[in-house]
Every structure is written in structure tokens, then in C-alpha cells.
């Protein structure tokens, strides 16, 4: 059992995916994610894509959310991630 998280991987940290568990998931390599929760007991994190919220205009003319990436979270292992230095990449 892993008892210590990687230094710096805390909620809100931005990481890049550097390895995947299956060749079919290669398109995830290089994707930037934002850590939401850290589970050091299992060596994993909950994270979502680092993309902006998108909006659309509904039929009544109101601006509504079309997609919010914060609502779609995935679990990643520490060994799959590389911590990005603060300010290394511009958001989105």
C-alpha cells in the first residue's frame, strides 16, 4: 500500500498525463488535468480536464451551460501523471 503522495500533488494542482493503461487510450497522453481529490492510500487522484466551461443560448434567449468539464471526473494513478510547474502552461 502506498502511504505518501507525490510532493506537490494537491487539490487544484495541474498535471499532464504521461502514461496510460492500454494502447487504445493513447489519445489521452499529453492532456492537462486538474486534481480534485488525492487518495494517498491507493496512490490515486480524482481529476477533470483543464478546459473552460462552454455555453449556448437556449430557445428562450438565455445563456446556459452546454458543458462543464468539472462535472466529469476520472481516477488516475500517481505514476500516470507529471506535475506541471505553476504557470508553465496557459489555461485552456
N, C-alpha and C positions, 0 to 999 in steps of 0.2 A: 504494500500500500504506500502511495506517495503521500508524504506529510507536509511538504513545503512547496508552495507555488513558485513559479519563476519570479525573480525580482522585477518589480515594475508592472506585472500584470495585475491590474486592479480594475474595478468597475470604472468605465469611462476611457480606458486605455485603447489606443488604436493599434491593431496588429495586422500583419499580412499573412495570408495562408501560404505556406511553403511546401506542404506535403498533403496528399490525400490518401484515403484508404483503398481506393480502387481506381484503375485506369479510366473508367468511364466518368470519373469526377474531375478530370484534368482541367476542365474549363474553370474550376474554382481557384486554381493556382494563381497567385498574384492579387487576388481580391482583397480589398481592405475591409476590415470589420471593426466593430466597436464592442468591447467587452461589457456585458451587463452584470453577470454574476460569476464569481470564481468559486470552484469547488475543489480545494486542495486535497481533500481525502481521496478523490478519484482522479486527480490530475486533469481536470477538465474545466472549460468555461462555457457559459451561455453567451452568445453574441449575435448581433444583427449587422446587416450590410451598412456601410457608411455611404448612404445615398440620401438625397433630400426627399422630403415629403412632396408628392405630386398632387396637384389639384385639378379639378374640372368644374365646369359650370353646368348645373343641372337644368332641367327644363323650366324651372321657375326663376332662373337667373341668379341663383345663389351659388357662391363658390363653396364647393365641398371637397373633402379629401378623396382622391382617387386611389392613392396607395401610400401607406406609411410603413417603411421598412422596419421600424422599431417593433412592429407587431408580429414580425416573422423572425423568430429566433432559432438558432441551431446550436448544437453542442459540438465543441472542438476540443481536442486534446492539446496539452501544452506543447507536445512535440510537433504538432502541426502548425504552430504559429511562430512568427517572428515579431517581437515588439518593435514598433516604429518610434523613433525619437520624436519628441514633441515638435510640431511644426515642420516635419520632414516632407509631408505631402499636403497640398492644399485639400480641404474637404471637397468631396464630390468630384 
